[in-house]
Amino acid sequence: MSGNALNRTNAWAMVKRRARRAGLSNLISNHTFRGTGMTNFLENGGDLEIAQEIAGHADVRTTKLYDGSKHEAIKSEIERIRF
């Protein structure tokens, strides 16, 4: 809002402050939103290579770390357990 660039330390502090005010976990960080965004993009048919480009990753293996869709498969298998 001031015309000055927002450095990463101030961005991190802003996210933490707003999460705390909203009553959210203190574990939320900028990467929480980055991971959620990448997962959402990929789950909705986004291409892994495009996600890599958006994220600015040099190696696609790094982008795959943000792909939460593989966790859904595990979750669906765990839900088969009956007590």
Residue frames as qw, qx, qy, qz and C-alpha x, y, z in Angstrom:
[[0.000, 0.884, 0.467, 0.000, 0.00, 0.00, 0.00],
 [0.303, -0.823, 0.085, 0.473, 2.99, 2.26, 0.50],
 [0.568, 0.789, -0.220, -0.085, 4.61, 1.64, -2.86],
 [0.105, -0.644, 0.756, -0.061, 7.51, -0.17, -1.19],
 [0.652, 0.131, -0.729, -0.161, 8.24, -3.84, -1.83],
 [0.781, -0.481, 0.188, -0.351, 7.13, -6.26, 0.87],
 [0.219, 0.510, -0.829, 0.077, 10.08, -8.34, 2.00],
 [0.650, -0.111, -0.737, -0.150, 9.64, -11.95, 3.03],
 [0.264, -0.097, -0.717, 0.637, 10.12, -11.32, 6.75],
 [0.287, 0.109, 0.220, -0.926, 7.36, -8.73, 6.81],
 [0.624, 0.003, -0.512, -0.590, 5.11, -10.94, 4.67],
 [0.523, -0.096, -0.830, 0.169, 5.62, -13.83, 7.08],
 [0.065, -0.134, -0.576, 0.804, 4.87, -11.60, 10.09],
 [0.442, 0.052, -0.097, -0.890, 1.72, -10.28, 8.40],
 [0.650, -0.068, -0.675, -0.341, 0.43, -13.81, 7.72],
 [0.412, -0.126, -0.787, 0.442, 1.14, -14.89, 11.31],
 [0.097, 0.094, 0.357, -0.924, -0.53, -11.80, 12.75],
 [0.555, 0.030, -0.243, -0.795, -3.66, -12.19, 10.65],
 [0.615, -0.078, -0.777, -0.109, -3.89, -15.93, 11.31],
 [0.241, -0.123, -0.715, 0.645, -3.66, -15.28, 15.05],
 [0.290, 0.098, 0.170, -0.937, -6.41, -12.63, 14.86],
 [0.656, 0.030, -0.441, -0.611, -8.61, -15.08, 12.95],
 [0.746, -0.332, 0.449, -0.362, -8.06, -17.74, 15.60],
 [0.894, 0.358, -0.260, -0.065, -6.16, -20.03, 13.24],
 [0.916, -0.241, -0.011, 0.321, -3.22, -22.25, 14.05],
 [0.210, -0.878, 0.314, 0.295, 0.10, -20.60, 14.73],
 [0.647, -0.150, 0.640, 0.385, 1.60, -23.17, 12.33],
 [0.550, 0.761, 0.338, 0.067, 0.21, -21.32, 9.30],
 [0.371, -0.505, 0.310, 0.715, 2.83, -19.73, 7.09],
 [0.369, 0.594, -0.304, -0.647, 3.19, -18.30, 3.61],
 [0.130, 0.251, -0.916, -0.285, 4.02, -21.82, 2.44],
 [0.343, 0.300, 0.815, -0.357, 0.69, -23.08, 3.80],
 [0.488, 0.672, 0.181, -0.527, -1.08, -20.93, 1.22],
 [0.235, 0.576, -0.656, -0.428, 1.46, -21.77, -1.48],
 [0.107, -0.081, 0.991, 0.024, 0.92, -25.49, -0.89],
 [0.412, 0.476, 0.653, -0.422, -2.85, -25.11, -0.83],
 [0.415, 0.697, -0.131, -0.570, -2.78, -23.13, -4.06],
 [0.172, 0.439, -0.817, -0.332, -0.57, -25.64, -5.84],
 [0.229, 0.116, 0.955, -0.148, -2.65, -28.57, -4.60],
 [0.452, 0.588, 0.428, -0.516, -5.87, -26.88, -5.70],
 [0.351, 0.647, -0.416, -0.534, -4.40, -26.09, -9.12],
 [0.093, 0.287, -0.933, -0.197, -3.26, -29.69, -9.63],
 [0.289, 0.250, 0.874, -0.300, -6.49, -31.26, -8.29],
 [0.472, 0.667, 0.298, -0.493, -8.47, -29.18, -10.77],
 [0.810, 0.487, 0.285, 0.159, -6.58, -30.51, -13.76],
 [0.058, 0.939, -0.310, -0.134, -3.61, -28.15, -13.71],
 [0.853, 0.395, -0.275, 0.202, -0.48, -29.38, -15.39],
 [0.777, -0.505, -0.043, 0.374, 2.51, -30.20, -13.17],
 [0.585, 0.152, 0.151, 0.782, 4.93, -28.38, -15.47],
 [0.040, -0.727, -0.221, -0.649, 2.75, -25.25, -15.40],
 [0.641, -0.752, -0.152, -0.028, 2.59, -25.47, -11.59],
 [0.769, -0.197, 0.027, 0.607, 6.39, -25.71, -11.60],
 [0.336, 0.440, 0.189, 0.811, 6.60, -22.56, -13.70],
 [0.326, -0.806, -0.235, -0.435, 4.11, -20.67, -11.51],
 [0.746, -0.646, -0.067, 0.148, 6.02, -21.66, -8.38],
 [0.193, 0.892, -0.400, 0.079, 9.36, -20.78, -9.94],
 [0.796, -0.397, 0.454, 0.052, 10.88, -24.16, -9.15],
 [0.175, 0.632, -0.674, -0.339, 13.97, -25.26, -11.07],
 [0.104, 0.119, -0.985, -0.068, 13.16, -28.94, -10.51],
 [0.609, -0.255, -0.419, -0.624, 9.72, -30.53, -10.94],
 [0.581, -0.195, -0.749, 0.252, 10.45, -32.79, -7.94],
 [0.081, -0.067, -0.432, 0.896, 10.17, -29.72, -5.71],
 [0.463, -0.076, -0.185, -0.863, 6.75, -28.92, -7.17],
 [0.639, -0.161, -0.723, -0.207, 5.62, -32.49, -6.53],
 [0.279, -0.103, -0.710, 0.638, 6.15, -31.86, -2.81],
 [0.263, 0.103, 0.204, -0.937, 3.27, -29.38, -2.98],
 [0.532, -0.059, -0.608, -0.587, 0.95, -31.87, -4.65],
 [0.381, -0.165, 0.681, -0.603, -1.44, -32.86, -1.87],
 [0.776, 0.128, -0.232, -0.572, -3.62, -34.94, -4.17],
 [0.552, 0.204, -0.806, 0.067, -1.59, -38.07, -3.40],
 [0.102, -0.106, 0.731, -0.666, -2.73, -37.73, 0.22],
 [0.676, 0.062, 0.042, -0.733, -6.35, -38.14, -0.87],
 [0.744, 0.169, -0.616, -0.194, -5.61, -41.64, -2.16],
 [0.299, 0.130, -0.812, 0.484, -4.11, -42.59, 1.18],
 [0.352, -0.030, 0.417, -0.837, -7.07, -41.05, 3.03],
 [0.763, 0.084, -0.224, -0.600, -9.57, -43.02, 0.96],
 [0.659, 0.133, -0.737, 0.064, -7.72, -46.23, 1.71],
 [0.083, 0.113, -0.713, 0.687, -7.59, -45.49, 5.44],
 [0.539, -0.038, 0.148, -0.829, -11.35, -44.88, 5.42],
 [0.726, 0.042, -0.611, -0.313, -11.78, -48.55, 4.52],
 [0.261, 0.098, -0.832, 0.479, -10.73, -49.51, 8.07],
 [0.600, -0.491, -0.293, -0.560, -13.75, -50.52, 10.15],
 [0.015, 0.263, -0.781, 0.566, -13.89, -51.02, 13.89]]
